[in-house]
Amino acid sequence: MSASLARLCRVIVAASVVVGCSLGGGRDARATLGGDVASVAVNQQRLGGALQVQKLASGVRHELHLSSGMVIHEYVSASGAVYAITWRGPRMPDLRELLGPYFAQLARHDSHPRGGHHRMTMTGADLEIRSSGHRRSFEGRAWVPSLVPAGVHLDTALD
């Protein structure tokens, strides 16, 4: 692949991520990173998805299966704070709603993909985001380092 074609691919993917985040790609996710456990019930009610709850050593994982095929995991600490969110599905979720007040950091972020033309990595002020995808297959994770419970290793804890 020529350098100019590779650059064009990176620009297209970066623009797609920014547009997807701005437009919301549908209304598939209403979780708010940094919110409380009550937001999980609100998400289920608004979205009509099937909810499964799994007890973890560090708190609880709420898994929401939406009719669109989107699966969202919300990780809630023992203190009741949503410290991480993961998603996978046929399109990008609405990151404005997923990230809540943290979305402003993503909006200001240099949206050029890192590590390949299908990936975005962002480190902000007390926010980390990793996202990748292509047509009909998107996945990602976002977390607030200051809210992650002691002893939780995100590389193995988030699926």
HELIX and SHEET records of a PDB file:
HELIX    1   1 ALA A    3  LEU A   23  1                                  21    
HELIX    2   2 ALA A   38  LEU A   47  1                                  10    
HELIX    3   3 LEU A   95  LEU A   99  1                                   5    
HELIX    4   4 GLY A  100  TYR A  102  5                                   3    
HELIX    5   5 PHE A  103  ARG A  108  1                                   6    
HELIX    6   6 PRO A  145  LEU A  147  5                                   3    
HELIX    7   7 LEU A  154  ALA A  157  1                                   4    
SHEET    1   A 7 ALA A  50  LEU A  56  0                                        
SHEET    2   A 7 GLY A  59  HIS A  65 -1                                        
SHEET    3   A 7 VAL A  71  SER A  77 -1                                        
SHEET    4   A 7 VAL A  82  GLY A  89 -1                                        
SHEET    5   A 7 SER A 137  TRP A 143 -1                                        
SHEET    6   A 7 LEU A 127  HIS A 134 -1                                        
SHEET    7   A 7 ARG A 119  GLY A 124 -1                                        
END                                                                             
